[in-house]
Every structure is written in C-alpha cells, then in structure tokens.
Amino acid sequence: MRRTVLLTAAAGTAAVMLGLAPAAATAAPVVYAYAWDGGALIEYTDPIAGIGEVVPTTTAAFAVTGLDVDSSGVGYAVSYDGESHLFSVDVVTGDVADLGVLTFNAVPVVDCTGLDYTGGVLTVVCDFVDGQSGLSTYLTVDLATLTTTVIVSSPIRVASIATDPADGTLIGFGYSAEIMEVTAGSAVQVGSVTGNDTLWGADFATDGSLWATVDFPETATTVGSWTFHPAALDLAGDDFAENITVLEHAEPPAPAAPGLVATGAQPTAPMLGAIALLVIGAGIAAVVGTRRRTS
C-alpha cells in the first residue's frame, strides 16, 4: 500500500514538474426548480425533503412546467396556465425574462407540460396546439420568433421530457407511467415507470443519470435502466415544482505549484521515468527519516 501511494504521488509530482496541467473535473450537480405558485427559482439543498434556497431573479415565472439549462446555467422555462409563455433563465446570475407567448400557425400554444434544451435546440410538449386537445404535441421552437414546428402528436399525454445524453434520444414521461421515445413523426412507448407513476419534471445529468420531481421521493422508483435521483414535488412552504434542471460546472484544473512554469513540451517515457525515480527516492528518504525520528 505504501509503495502504491508513493508511486501515485511520484507520478503526480512528475506531472507538475513537467508543467502538465491536471484535467478539469466535473463538480457535483446543482439542482434547480421553479415553485408553481410563488414563481420563485429554487436551488435545492435537500431534494428529497423539497428544501431549497430562493435564487433572487429579475422576473418571477409562475406555473412553470418545464425548465432546462446548459452547462453555463443559461436556458429556458415554459409556463402552463393558458397561453404558454417562454422565459429565458440564467440560474447563476438570476437574470430571467419573459420572452412572450409560443405560437403555432400564428395561434398561441396553450398548456405546455414539459421543456428540453439540448445542443441549442429547444423542444416543448403541449396539450393544446392548432385546436387539437387530448394529445401531447411535441414541438421545436424558433427562438428568434417563438414560432413552433410540430415533431409529432401522441394520444399518450406526458408530464415531462428530457434528452438522454447516451444517444441523444428525446424521452417523454407520461402521466400514467409511460416512457416514450420521440423522433420525427413517431412517439413510441418503450417502457413504464414503477414506484412513482408520474415524473412531473425530468432532466438527465451528463453521466446519464435521471433526476425527476415525484410525489413520493422516499419510494423506490425504477425508470428503465437509468440511475434515478428523486426530488420532492412538494416544496417546503406549501408550494410544489413540476419541473427540474441539473447544472454541472466543469471545475477548473488546480494551478501549477509556485515557481514552476509550464513548458508546453510533451514528456517522453524516459523523462517521466527519470523524474519519478527522483521523487520516489526523495519519498523513501523522507519515510526513513521519519522512522528514525520516531524510533
């Protein structure tokens, strides 16, 4: 064990001596949701208990059913009650703006239930589009005009949508536990949720795990083969959240040791070996010295 530690330390020190920057790591995800009645953006501190802190924002957004941001914390939210409004959201700075009402064929889209923002493409799913009701209609949004284009309509109504990062497939989660795969002109049920029937809000983390707001976060829930992280639908303070988004920042690499300058040169095996041997030797000397002092 001691030898392994020394070798690991030697390799790391050798990298620093050569001026190699360590790779950036991904920080633990931060989970956000909008409170339905209060219109406040919440940063969960305890998702299962529904406890969080209010993020100060420039504009309130009420009855939000879909929220999704990119890795910088910038994204969109959509509302449900009546004509569906689209909001731009920055969960880091708190900048929120009501961009206006979504339309299809110059007619307002009504009662959207979910939103996904992936790779610069904004998708919503709504109950009433072009005079049709009783369906879930998936639409892409033109962010310049707020006009929409239909992907597909399905009689299986869904509460939330999210894109699986494993293969880029848009997934819909139905009110009656359905799991839908959505492509152009097709919405096919591929499975069912067990434990909590309705995923009111859903979002995938970059590692492919799934976060969702549910009625009973303490209940074991299985959603396909995805690792599942529940958050409480009911928020502390008598409100609830039918949306969720996960923000993952890339942590900057640790700075180089003082006095060492990155050379930019690519190390060769002999270079690394020589430096590692030097560091290991120093480590052994330090261990021997320590043993002598304590003997």
Helices and strands as residue ranges (DSSP letters): H 2-17, E 25-26, E 30-34, E 41-46, E 51-55, E 64-69, E 74-79, E 85-90, E 96-101, E 103-104, E 107-108, E 110-118, E 121-128, E 136-141, E 148-154, E 158-164, E 169-174, E 178-183, E 186-194, E 201-204, E 210-214, E 222-223, E 228-232, E 234-235, E 239-240, E 245-247, E 250-251, H 269-294
